[in-house]
Amino acid sequence: MELKNIHRIYFIGIGGIGMSAIARFFNEKGVIVSGYDRTSTLLTQQLEAEGIRIHYTEDLEQIDRQADLVVYTPAIPAAHKELVFYRENNYEVVKRSDVLQDITRELFAITVAGTHGKTTVSTMIAHILRHSGYGCNAFLGGISSNYGKNFWSSEKPVAVIEADEYDRSFLKLNPDIALLTAMDPDHLDIYGTAAAVEEAFIQYTQNIKPNGTLLARHGLHKAAALKGDHKLFYSLQNDAADIRAANIRMHNGGYEFDVVKQDWMIDNVQLHIGGMHNVENAVAAIGVAQLLGISNDRIKAAVAAFTGIRRRFEYLVKNDRLVYIDDYAHHPEELKALINSARSLFRNRKCTVIFQPHLFSRTRDFADGFGEALSLADEVILLPIYPARELPIEGVTSEMIAARIKGPEVMIMERSKVAEWLKGHPVELLITAGAGDIDLLREPVQQLLEK
């Protein structure tokens, strides 16, 4: 179905970060949008305030029976009453990725894939395009701190899309410019092996449109197998990459650096968010902006104005006495980059990490990696595993990770006990990390530390 022929659309799981972005896309185009989600959240409340009707119980009386298209998220069980009704009555029922596929076909598409960094890089690109006046439609997997949204629209027929590898949905996209940030194994409950993960990312690059461009991180395994009529590689500082940073200086929790390519250079770029990995993410985003012909001055102004993404190396408290950083890190490599970056920015401060493992399968598959990453801290609090879509696996608990942490003091604690523990335990550099409901600690911990 062509996008222009959709007048009414219904979302099952409308409150998801990816689903809500698409719902906003159609709502802003004047399409009648409604949907279901299991729980009311800040995001669903925002959607309702924007005119989208949402209900929170499986209820065939409240669905849109005149919908031209029904979109569902893979997180919805096959037996869901509303999904079953629409399928049995021959409605057009598609996944979120099918809609994104149509968007990439109809617009100039910039897609960002990778097991780490895709939310930050896609948000940086979309911000640079918006701030510079170039314009784009942004479909993001996180909430931009600059705009308080995961979606914005533009008359410009350009889309920036975060390409999610979960359930292979990113393989439906057809980008004009494709980014690839990392190919580390993850979602082994879906893919089975690390080799299958790599093969999926290679396949992602095979879908680039003719005469399109691949911008990939330098040093990826099997880089020679990646496709694209034009290929460029970016890096933090490796001279062998096509685009890289140089002369990096740390300043007040952020960075100043130059971005260098063989035929151009942008000097004194200022990035006011933490994390050395975010300098590399900025190099990738700047590379895309340069491909689009945006001027150096506008690129520098946009990067300097970038305030980050909710839960991506986000400073909740930063003063002379203490620093509190919250992050979505839920993979060992992300956790390692997070802790290393925080420690390099705030040397000589005791580093306390509160980590909530996400998924039993991921804990089982990467327990050694989590133990190695958390060993970089001075003390560690582990919360119980957040199960998300999974049932428990016998023998898989947070104890698996605790047993592999070497050096720091380790405690296992319920989330509800953390604030009380902090009252009697001064901290200097505190990090909360994880992809489950650990974000519920943000506000009480922030308020406690600010006192």
VEXTISE-462508 format. One record per residue: x, y, z of N, C-alpha, C in turn; residue in three letters. Coordinates in pm, whole numbers, plus 50000, padded with zeros to 5 digits. Layout:
XYZXYZXYZala;...
//
This chain:
500844988150000500005000050000500885012550000met;500625021749907501405034049904501005043050022glu;501985050250073501745058450191500635068650169leu;500545073950047499555084350019498125078950023lys;497955065650015496625059650015496155055450154asn;496955058350256496585054750393495895066750458ile;494635064650498493855075350562493565072450709his;493555059550745493355055550884494355044350913arg;495045045351026496055035351060495955032051208ile;496135019051241495985014351378497265007151419tyr;497775010451540499035004751589498774995851710phe;499274983551706499204974451820500594974351884ile;500704981151999502004983552062502504997452029gly;501605007052029501905020651982502905027952070ile;503085023452197503955030652289505425027452277gly;505795017852191507205014852171507935026552108gly;509235027552133509995039052084509975039851932ile;510045028451865510015028451719508605030151663gly;507655023551725506255024451679505725038651694met;506045045051806505525058551831506055068551729ser;507285066651682507845075651581507035074651451ala;506675062451411505885060851289504475066351308ile;503905064151427502575069651456502585084751443ala;503635091051494503745105651483503895110051337arg;504615102251258504795105351116503435106351046phe;502595096351067501295096351002500365106951061phe;500435108751194499575118651258499855132651204asn;501125135851183501475149051132501075150750985glu;500825139750915500385140450776498855140750764lys;498165141450879496715142550878495975129350872gly;496695118150885496075105050888495425102951025val;494295095851031493645092751158494415081151222ile;495045083751335495915074051402495315070151536val;495305057251565494885052451697495645039651726ser;495505034451850496255022451882496055017352022gly;496735006152046496704999252176498114998552232tyr;498234999352364499444995352433499064990052570asp;499974982152627499654975352753499594984852871arg;500474995052871500525004152985500635018652937thr;500115027553019500255041752993501615046353041ser;502335053652955503665058852987503715073652950thr;504825080052985505005093952945504895095452794leu;505435085652720505415086352574503985084752520leu;503215075252572501845073852523500995086052561thr;501285091852676500545103852717500845115452623gln;502095116352577502445126552478501705124152347gln;501625111552305500895108252182499425112152194leu;498845109452310497435113052331497255128252326glu;498215135552384498155150152381498275155452238ala;498895147652151499025151552011497815147451927glu;496795141651992495555138551922495365124151882gly;496245115251929496145101051895495355093852004ile;494335086151963493495078852060494155065552093arg;494365062952225495035050652270494215044352382ile;494115030952380493515023952493494495013352544his;494245008152665495275000352735494794986452777tyr;493684981752721493244967952743492924961952607thr;493124948752594492774942052469491244942652455glu;490764950752365489334953652361488894955852217asp;488154946252164487704947152025486674958152004leu;486104963252114485144974152102485844987552075glu;487124988352107487835001152095488775001951974gln;488894991351899489794991651784489174999551668ile;489985002951570489505010051451489164999851343asp;487874997551322487454987551223487474993051082arg;487765005951068487855011950934489305014250892gln;490245008650967491655011150940492055005850801ala;492805014150728493365009750600494575000750623asp;495265003050733496494995650762496604993450912leu;497044981450951497294978051091498774974651104val;499444981251201500874979151222501064973251361val;501904962851371502154956951502503654955351524tyr;504044954951651505434952951688505664938151715thr;506864932951686507144918751714507014915051861pro;507014924851950506864921952093505444917552128ala;504484919652036503084915752061502924900752037ile;502344893352134502164878852114501164875752003pro;501384864651935500544860951821499084859051860ala;498834855751989497464853252034496744865852080ala;497364877452065496734889952106495384891452035his;494334894252114492964894352059492804903651939lys;493384915451950493204925251843493944921051717glu;495164915951734495944911251619495234899651551leu;494704890351630493964878951574492744883751496val;491994893251551490804898451483491154904351347phe;492164912851344492524919451218492984909151114tyr;493744899251159494234889151064493074880451012arg;492194876451103491094867551062490084874650972glu;490064887850977489124895450896489784902450777asn;490974897350744491654901050619491994915950606asn;492324922150717492864935750710494304935150660tyr;494804946350611496224947450577497004948850707glu;497724938250747498444937850874499934936350846val;500744945750894502184945450866502974948550993val;504274945150988505184949051095505644963451076lys;506184968851185506764982451180507794983551069arg;508604973151051509684973650951509134974550809ser;507934969350786507334970350651507004984850618asp;506544992350717506235006550695507525014250669val;508565011450749509845018150727510415014750590leu;510175002550544510624998650410509985007650304gln;508695010150316508015018850220508545033150228asp;508855037650350509385051250366510745052350298ile;511595042150313512925042750249512815042150098thr;511775036150048511605035549902511125048849845arg;510325055949923509715068149872510525080749902glu;511435080150001512245091850038513725088750020leu;514555099150018516005097250024516305092750166phe;516815080550182516895074450314518325073250363ala;518545077750485519805076050556519505066750673ile;520045054650672519745045050778521015042150858thr;520835039750988521965037551078521765024251150val;522665014851125522585001551186523844998851266ala;523764988751354524914984751433524494980751572gly;525234971651634524864966951768525104977551875thr;525924987651846526084998851940526115011951862his;525635022451926525815035851873524785040651774gly;523865031851732522955036151623521985047051667lys;521535046751792520625057251838521335070751841thr;522545070851894523285083451903523635088851765thr;524145080251676524545084951543523335089851464val;522235082351466521055086651390520505099751445ser;520515101451578520025113951637520955125551604thr;522255123251606523215133651568523005138051424met;522855128351333522645131751191521365139851175ile;520275134851235518985141751221519055155951280ala;519755157251393519915170551454520705179851363his;521815175151307522615183651219521785188051099ile;521015178851042520185182250925519105192450963leu;518535190951082517485200351125518095213851163arg;519125213651245519725226051295520315234451182his;520885227651081521535234750970520555240450868ser;519265236250879518265240750783518125231550663gly;518915220750660518815211250548517455204150551tyr;517055199450669515735193350688515725178350670gly;514885171650749514715157150735513515152650818cys;513035140750787512095133550872512935123850955asn;512795124251087513645116251175512835105451245ala;513285093051235512675081551303513745075651394phe;513675078751524514765075951615514385065651721leu;515395058851775515185048951879515435054252019gly;515475067552033515665073852162515065087752160gly;515005094052275514415107352285515525117752277ile;515495126052174516475136852158516315146952270ser;517415150152338517355160252445517085174152388ser;517535176752266517315189952206515835192752182asn;515085182452142513705184652097512665177052180tyr;513115168252269512185160752353511345150952275gly;511825146452157511035137552071511915126752010lys;511245116251960511925105951882511535106851733asn;510785117351698510385119351558510205134151532phe;510615138551415510185151551364510065150751213trp;509245159751159508915159151016509495171150943ser;509495170150812510015180750726509405178950588ser;509285190050515508855189150376509955183150288glu;511175183250337512295177550262512075162450249lys;512155156850128511915142450111513115134150152pro;513555136050275514725129250331514315123050464val;514745110650489514445103950615515735098850678ala;515865101150809516945095150888516285084650977val;516735072050963516045060951028517035052451105ile;516735050051232517515040351308517095026251263glu;518075018351221517815005151164518064994451269ala;517004988351319517074978951431517344964851379asp;518384958351434518714944751389517864934051457glu;517154937651564516334927651632515314921751535tyr;515154908951533514264900951446514494903651296asp;515724908551265516144910651125515314921251052arg;514634929851126513734939451061514484949350973ser;515764952151004516504962050925516814957250784phe;516624944450758516924939050625515874942950521leu;514804949350564513774953950470514054968050418lys;515024974950477515254988850441516094990050314leu;515845000750238516585003450114517185017450121asn;518355018850183518915032250205519665037850084pro;519745051050079520635058049986522005059650050asp;522025062750180523255062850259523025053450376ile;523885043350389523765033850499524965035150591ala;524715036250720525795036150818525825022650889leu;527025018550926527195006351003528225009051111leu;527785008551238528645012751349529365001151416thr;528754989251417529354977851488528664965051444ala;529394953751453528844940751417529074930551527met;529184935251652529414926151763528204917151783asp;528404904951830527264895951849526294901151954pro;525014900351925523944903552018522674896751965asp;521644896452046520374890052007520614875751959his;521454868552033521734854751994520514845752012leu;519504850552087518244843252095517524843251960asp;517834852951876517254853851742518184847651638ile;519474851251644520414847551539521124834251563tyr;521294830451689521944817751717523454818751732gly;524134824651634525594825251637526084839251601thr;527334842151641527954854951605528104856151455ala;528404844951388528554845151242527254849051173ala;526134844551227524824848051168524534862851186ala;524974868651299524814883151320525594890851215val;526854886851194527694893551094527084892350954glu;526574880650923525994878650790524784887650769glu;523994889950874522834898750861523274913150833ala;524344917750899524824931350873525394932550731phe;526044922250684526514922250545525324923250449ile;524274915650480523064915950397522414929850399gln;522464936450515521944950150526522604959250423tyr;523904957850404524594966450308524274962750163thr;523814950650141523454946450005522174953249956gln;521424959250049520154965750013520314980649983asn;521544985649984521764999749951521365002149806ile;520685013349781520215016349646521385017949549lys;521165015749420522225017849321522825031849333pro;524135032549325524905044949338524865050549480asn;524425042149576524365046449715525705045149785gly;525755050049909527015050649984526905042950114thr;527955035350145528095029150276529175036650353leu;528845040850476529815046650568529885037350688leu;530995030150701531125019850805532315022950895ala;532215018151016533315020051112534525012151067arg;535685018551071536935012051031537255000551126his;537724989451070538154978151152537104967551176gly;535934968851114534914958651131535394945451072leu;535034934651140535344921351089534564918950959his;535194913050862534594910250731534234923050656lys;534994933650678534714946350611534754944850459ala;535584935850408535714934050264534424928750202ala;533584922250283532334916650230531194926750227ala;531394938350289530344948550292530154954450152leu;528914957850118528574962449984528304977549983lys;528054982749863527814997049844528635001749725gly;527985008749631528725013749514529825023349556asp;529595030549667530625039449723530805035449869his;532045033049910532305028750048533325038050113lys;532985042450233533885050650315533935044450455leu;535075046350522535235041050656535655052350750phe;535035052850868535335063250967535955056851090tyr;536635065051169537285059951289537435071251389ser;537715067451514538025077651614539335084751577leu;540395076851557541685083251527542585075151434gln;542115064051378542975055651296543275062451162asn;544555064351133544955071351011544555063950884asp;544285050950895543915043150776542465045350734ala;541665051550821540255054050788540125065950694ala;539025066350619538775077650528538445090450603asp;537725089150714537315100650796537665097550940ile;538295107051009538725104351147538795117451225arg;538895116051356539115127551442540605129351466ala;540995141451496542385144551528542425155651633ala;543545156551703543755167151803542605167751905asn;542245156351961541135155752057541595161552191ile;540785170952242541055176752373539815175352461arg;540025171152585538905170152679538715183552748met;537445187352763537165200452823535805200152894his;535825201353027534605202853108533555192153076asn;533985179553071533045168653046532675166852900gly;533315174452810533065173252666534395173152591gly;534345176052461535535174552378535615185552272tyr;536855188652232537105196552112538015188352022glu;537785188651891538575180251800538425185251657phe;539285180251569539185182751427538645170151360asp;537995171651247537565160151166538285161151032val;538965150250996539875150450881539475140050779val;539435144150652539315135150538540385139250439lys;540665130850344541775133750253541625147250183gln;540375150650147540175162850068539495174150145asp;539275172750277538695183650354538995181950502trp;538785192550578538975192150722538045202250787met;537495198550902536745207850986537495208851118ile;537935220851153538725222251274537895227451391asp;538365224251510537775229251635536275226451648asn;535905214151623534525209951649534355208451800val;533255213651853532985212651997531785203452020gln;531995193352105530935183852142530765184652293leu;529575188352337529355191052478528675179452551his;528935167252506528465155452580529655146552605ile;529565137852707530675129452745530755116752663gly;531875109552681532065096652616532945097752492gly;534155092152498535045092452382534395085452262met;533565075352289532845068752179531905078552109his;531465088852180530585098652116531355107952022asn;532665109452043533485116651944533475108751814val;533655095651825533625087251705532235087551640glu;531185087251721529825088451666529645101651592asn;530205112351648530115125351583530865125551450ala;531995118751443532745117751317531865111451209val;531145100851245530255094251150529145103851103ala;528525110751198527435119851164527935131451077ala;529105136551111529685147551032530025142650891ile;530465130150879530735124450748529505124350659gly;528345121150716527105121350639526745135650599val;526845144950694526525158850664527415164250552ala;528675160250553529585164750447529195158750312gln;528765146150312528295139750188527105147250129leu;526285153150216525085160250172525375174750133leu;526635179050151527015192550109526725203450209gly;526485199950333526245210150437527575216950470ile;527565229950487528805237550505529445234450639ser;530765236250646531515233750770530985241950887asn;530715254650863530255263450971528925258551028asp;528025254250940526715249450988526855236051061arg;527755227651013528005214951083528545217751223ile;529535226651235530135229751365529115235851461lys;528285244651411527265250951496526265240551546ala;525895231151458524925220851497525515211451602ala;526745207051582527365197851678527535204751814val;527925217351813528095224651939526775226152013ala;525655226351940524335228052001523705214752041ala;524345203652008523775190452036523865187352185phe;522725184352247522705182052391522525167352429thr;522485158552328522485144252357521135137552344gly;521075125552401519885117052394519595112152535ile;518335111252567517965106152699518545092152717arg;519255090252827519845077452866521015073152777arg;521675082552711522925079452641523995088752698arg;524815083552788525825091352862525205104652907phe;524075103552974523305115453013523725119953153glu;524175132353161524525138253291523235142353362tyr;522965136053476521815140153557522255149253672leu;523475147253719524075156253817525535157853778val;526005170253774527435172653745527865185353817lys;528645183653922529165195153995530545191754050asn;531105200554126532465198554178532515186954277asp;531395183454335531365173254439531125159254384arg;530195158254286529875145054232529315145954091leu;529365134654023528825133253888527935120953885val;526745122353826525825111053809525465110053661tyr;525825098553601525585095853459524625084053447ile;523635085353360522705074453333522855070353186asp;522845057153160523075052353024522295039553000asp;521955037352872521175025852828522035013252808tyr;523345014252831524275003352800523764989952853ala;523644980052763523164966852804523944955552738his;525074958952673525954949252610527344951652669his;528164941252684529474943252747530324954052681pro;530334954852548531154964952482530654979052512glu;529334980652519528774993752554529144997552697glu;529044987752786529344990252926530824993752945leu;531694986952873533134989652880533435003852831lys;532835007752717533065021152663532545031752759ala;531395029152820530785038552914531685040953035leu;532135030053098532925031453221534295037653189ile;534925033053082536235038653046536135053653017asn;535095057752944534945071952910534695080253035ser;533835075453123533535082853246534785084353332ala;535565073753344536765074253427537825083453367arg;537905083953232538905092653170538535107453186ser;537215110253186536775124053203536865128653348leu;536675119553441536625123153584537615114353661phe;538865116953636539945109253697539965111553849arg;540465101553919540665102254065539355102654143asn;538235099654076536965098554150536605083754164arg;536135080154278535675066354299534465063754210lys;534515052954134533475049954034532565038854085cys;531295042354103530265032854147529315030254031thr;529135017653994528255014053883527095005653936val;525885009953902524675002153931524184996753798ile;524184983553782523884977453652522744967553664phe;521814968453569520704958953562520864950453435gln;521204937753449521294929253330519944928353259pro;519964927653127518754927553045518704914552966his;517714906352994517464893352932518314882252996leu;517674871053022518384859253072519364854052968phe;518924853852842519784848352736521034856752716ser;520894870052721522064878652703523034877152822arg;522484875752943523334873553060524094860553047thr;523424850053005524084837052986525164837852878arg;524854844252766525764844452651526984853252674asp;526834863952757527904873852769528344876152914phe;528144866153001528504867953142529974871453159ala;530864865153083532294868253093532564882753055asp;531934887352947532134901052901531614911253000gly;530454908453061529924917553162530854918153283phe;531374906553325532294906253437533534914453410gly;534084913253288535274920853250535004935853249glu;533864939853193533524954153185533324960053324ala;532584953153409532284958553541533504958353633leu;534504950453600535744950553678536484963753665ser;536084972253570536694985453553536234995353658leu;535164992053730534635001053833535344998853966ala;535055007454064535575005654200534604997954288asp;533314999854264532304991754332531114990154240glu;530434978854254529354975154162528144970454241val;526974975654203525704970254252525004963854133ile;524684951254144523944944154040522494942754083leu;521584946653995520164944254017519804930553960leu;518684924754001518244912253939518024914253789pro;518114903353714517964903853568516574908753531ile;516514918153436515224922653382514834913053269tyr;513714905753282513424894953187512904899453050pro;512284911453045511654916252920510744905452866ala;511044900452746510154890952677510424876352714arg;511374873752805511844860052827511334853952958glu;511274840752959511054833253082512414830353144leu;512464827953275513744825153340514444812853280pro;515764813153285516594801853244517274796453369ile;517154783553393517674777653515519164780653532glu;519514785553649520914788253680521424801653633gly;520604809153559521054822053507520494833153596val;521374839353673521004850253762522134860653759thr;521934871553830522984881753840524244876353908ser;524104865453984525264859054046526284854653942glu;525814851053821526734846853715527724857953683met;527214870253679528084881753650528944884953771ile;528344884953889529084888354012530304879454029ala;530154866753997531264857154013532424860053919ala;532174867953815533194870653714533804884653727arg;533364892353826533914905753847535154904653936ile;536254909853890537524908753962537974922554012lys;538034924354140538574936754196537574944854276gly;536524950154213535594958854286534774951254390pro;534314958654489533314953254581532004951554505glu;531334940154522530114937154446528984933954543val;527824940054516526604937154593525474934254495met;524584925354530523364922854453522204928154535ile;521384936354473520384944054549519124945954466met;517974945854529516724949254461516724964154428glu;516084967554318516024981654277515434990454387arg;514454985354457513754993254559514654996654678ser;515804990054691516704992354805517815002354774lys;517965006054646519135013754604519165027654668val;518055034754662518035048454714518395048754863ala;517875039154938518185038555082519665035955103glu;520255027055021521685024155032522505036755004trp;522095044454904522845056454866522815067054977leu;521735067355056521635077355163522805076455260lys;523265064355285524345062655381525675059555316gly;525765062355185526975058255112527375069155014his;528225078355050528615089154958529235083754830pro;528905090154717529465086254588530135098354524val;531095095554436531805106254366531505106054217glu;531525094054157531165092154017530215080254013leu;528925083053991527905072653992527385070553851leu;527255057753812526705054153681525585044153702ile;524415046853645523365036753636523265032453490thr;523175019453466523205014353329522295002253314ala;521665001153197520824989753166519634993753083gly;518984983753021517894986352927516534982252982ala;516464978553109515184974253165514444985753231gly;514004983553357513284994153428514185001453527asp;515485000353508516415007753594516225022753577ile;515625026953467515395041353447514445047053553asp;513715038353624512855043053733513665048253851leu;514965045353852515835050653958516265064953931leu;516195069153805516755082053766516305093653856arg;515015095453864514485107053935514775106554085glu;514475095254153514755095254298516255096654329pro;517115090254248518545091254274519035105554247val;518555111454138518945125254106518555134654220gln;517305133454267516835142054375517645139954503gln;517975127654532518765124454651520145130654643leu;520805129254528522165134254513522215149554509leu;521175155654454521145170254449520965176554586glu;520415168954680520255173854816521585174154891lys;
//
